[in-house]
Amino acid sequence: MKFKEIIKGTAIKLGDNIDTDAIIPSKYLVSISPRELGKHAFEGVDPTLPNKIREGDILVAGRNFGCGSSREHAVLAITGAGIKAVIAESFARIFYRNAINRGLLVIEIPGIKDEVKEGDIITINLGESTVTLPTGKKLKFKQFPIEIMKIMKAGGLLEYLKEEKRKH
């Protein structure tokens, strides 16, 4: 999934310690189709949540998002559900890297959970490294290293490597 410099979406709020089993329950791991996995994204948090997620939504979570097993299916389920970005106070290390490798935008902003309300329209500006809230307040996040931005803009590590191979 390639993404733009500016991403606008509706916030879906989640709590702390959302693990990969809650993101995509193990009974669905027989599929590797992002679209199929996306139909069941976050059933482990709330069985009605998959029906509430809309294309272009942005997840806002607390601490330690993506903890638990290192299953890549969790990222596939999120992208398959149409979610464009995850903003959390912190991420589990392996989930964070899996997200980058798959081209899912993941942003850390301490305190974000208290700043955003469910349903808020928020705007991510990658060029400015900011998230703008409906009140106009801008929250800064750490700018991504150039190589990570190249991977994410290409749509993930595999697409980035294909582009690099074509250049040489």
C-alpha positions as CSV (number, residue, x, y, z in Angstrom):
1,M,0.0,0.0,0.0
2,K,1.7,3.2,-1.1
3,F,0.8,6.3,0.9
4,K,0.8,10.0,0.5
5,E,2.5,12.9,2.3
6,I,-0.8,13.9,3.9
7,I,-3.3,11.3,5.2
8,K,-6.7,12.3,6.6
9,G,-9.0,9.8,8.4
10,T,-11.4,9.0,11.1
11,A,-9.9,7.9,14.4
12,I,-10.8,4.5,15.9
13,K,-9.5,4.4,19.5
14,L,-8.1,1.4,21.2
15,G,-6.4,0.9,24.6
16,D,-3.1,-0.3,25.8
17,N,-1.4,-3.7,25.2
18,I,-3.4,-4.6,22.1
19,D,-1.7,-7.9,21.2
20,T,-1.5,-9.7,17.9
21,D,-4.1,-12.3,19.0
22,A,-6.6,-9.4,19.5
23,I,-5.7,-7.9,16.2
24,I,-6.3,-11.2,14.3
25,P,-7.4,-14.2,16.3
26,S,-5.4,-17.4,15.6
27,K,-8.3,-19.2,14.0
28,Y,-8.0,-17.0,11.0
29,L,-4.3,-17.6,10.4
30,V,-5.1,-20.2,7.7
31,S,-5.4,-17.2,5.3
32,I,-2.7,-14.9,4.0
33,S,-5.1,-12.7,2.1
34,P,-5.1,-9.2,3.5
35,R,-8.7,-8.6,2.4
36,E,-9.9,-11.9,4.1
37,L,-7.9,-11.2,7.3
38,G,-9.2,-7.6,7.3
39,K,-12.8,-8.9,7.6
40,H,-11.8,-10.2,11.1
41,A,-9.5,-7.5,12.2
42,F,-9.8,-6.7,15.9
43,E,-12.5,-9.3,16.6
44,G,-10.4,-10.1,19.7
45,V,-10.9,-6.6,21.0
46,D,-14.5,-6.2,20.0
47,P,-16.4,-8.7,17.8
48,T,-18.4,-5.8,16.3
49,L,-15.3,-3.7,15.4
50,P,-14.6,-5.3,12.0
51,N,-18.0,-4.0,10.8
52,K,-17.3,-0.5,12.1
53,I,-13.9,0.0,10.3
54,R,-14.1,2.0,7.1
55,E,-11.5,2.4,4.3
56,G,-9.1,5.2,5.3
57,D,-9.6,5.0,9.1
58,I,-6.7,5.7,11.4
59,L,-6.1,3.7,14.6
60,V,-5.2,5.5,17.7
61,A,-3.9,3.4,20.6
62,G,-2.1,3.5,23.9
63,R,1.1,1.8,24.9
64,N,2.6,-1.4,23.6
65,F,0.5,-1.8,20.5
66,G,1.1,-5.1,18.6
67,C,2.6,-7.0,21.5
68,G,2.4,-10.8,21.7
69,S,3.5,-13.1,19.0
70,S,5.4,-11.8,16.0
71,R,2.8,-12.8,13.4
72,E,2.9,-10.8,10.2
73,H,-0.8,-11.6,9.8
74,A,-1.6,-8.8,12.3
75,V,-0.2,-6.2,9.9
76,L,-2.0,-7.9,6.9
77,A,-5.3,-7.8,8.8
78,I,-4.9,-4.1,9.5
79,T,-4.1,-3.2,5.9
80,G,-6.7,-5.5,4.6
81,A,-9.3,-3.7,6.7
82,G,-8.4,-0.5,5.0
83,I,-6.7,1.2,7.9
84,K,-4.2,3.8,6.6
85,A,-2.1,4.3,9.7
86,V,-1.7,3.4,13.4
87,I,-0.7,6.1,15.8
88,A,0.2,4.8,19.3
89,E,2.0,5.8,22.4
90,S,4.4,2.9,21.8
91,F,4.7,-0.2,19.7
92,A,6.0,-3.7,20.3
93,R,9.4,-3.8,18.4
94,I,8.6,-6.7,16.1
95,F,5.2,-5.4,15.2
96,Y,6.7,-2.0,14.4
97,R,9.2,-3.5,12.0
98,N,6.7,-5.8,10.4
99,A,4.5,-2.8,9.8
100,I,7.3,-0.8,8.1
101,N,8.2,-3.9,6.0
102,R,4.6,-4.1,4.8
103,G,4.2,-0.4,4.2
104,L,1.8,0.3,7.1
105,L,2.4,3.8,8.5
106,V,3.1,3.5,12.3
107,I,3.7,6.6,14.3
108,E,4.6,7.0,18.0
109,I,3.3,10.0,19.9
110,P,3.4,9.7,23.7
111,G,0.0,10.8,25.2
112,I,-1.9,10.5,21.9
113,K,-4.6,8.4,23.5
114,D,-5.7,11.3,25.7
115,E,-5.6,13.8,22.9
116,V,-7.9,12.1,20.4
117,K,-11.6,11.2,20.7
118,E,-13.3,8.3,18.9
119,G,-14.5,9.6,15.5
120,D,-12.2,12.6,15.4
121,I,-11.0,13.5,11.9
122,I,-7.2,13.7,12.1
123,T,-4.6,14.6,9.6
124,I,-1.1,13.2,9.3
125,N,1.5,15.3,7.5
126,L,4.6,13.3,6.9
127,G,6.5,16.3,5.5
128,E,6.0,18.2,8.7
129,S,6.0,15.2,11.0
130,T,2.7,16.3,12.6
131,V,-0.7,15.0,13.4
132,T,-3.4,17.7,13.4
133,L,-6.4,17.3,15.6
134,P,-9.9,18.7,14.9
135,T,-9.1,21.6,17.3
136,G,-6.2,22.7,15.1
137,K,-3.7,21.5,17.6
138,K,-0.6,19.9,16.0
139,L,1.3,17.1,17.7
140,K,4.9,16.5,16.5
141,F,6.4,13.0,16.0
142,K,9.9,11.9,15.3
143,Q,10.8,12.2,11.6
144,F,11.4,8.8,10.0
145,P,14.9,8.1,8.7
146,I,15.2,8.5,4.9
147,E,15.6,4.8,4.2
148,I,12.5,3.9,6.3
149,M,10.5,6.6,4.3
150,K,11.7,5.1,1.1
151,I,10.5,1.6,2.2
152,M,7.1,2.9,3.3
153,K,6.5,5.1,0.3
154,A,7.3,2.2,-2.0
155,G,4.6,0.2,-0.2
156,G,6.8,-2.0,1.9
157,L,10.2,-3.6,1.8
158,L,9.5,-6.0,-1.1
159,E,8.3,-3.2,-3.3
160,Y,11.3,-1.1,-2.4
161,L,13.7,-3.9,-3.2
162,K,12.0,-4.4,-6.6
163,E,12.3,-0.7,-7.3
164,E,16.0,-0.7,-6.4
165,K,16.7,-3.7,-8.5
166,R,15.0,-2.0,-11.5
167,K,17.3,1.0,-11.1
168,H,20.5,-1.2,-11.3
